[in-house]
Amino acid sequence: MSTASELLPLYVEAEKRILKGQSYEFGGRTWTGADLADIRKERERLERRVFAEEQAAKGRRTHSLATFK
């Protein structure tokens, strides 16, 4: 299991709690509703990473898309 696979459930749980109006603490930081955009952004990044790792484990090639800001 990769670090991304381990972190992803934490970010999903944090997002759920924040959406319910609660705060969530991990990594020595307390996350609140003001941090929801950051939580979602990191969750999406982790989902892409886990997907790529799963595809690589199956011997499938994955292609990355560049994100320009």
Secondary structure, DSSP 8 states (H G I E B T S, - for coil): --HHHHHHHHHHHHHHHHHTT--EEETTEEE-GGGHHHHHHHHHHHHHHHHHHHHHHTT----------
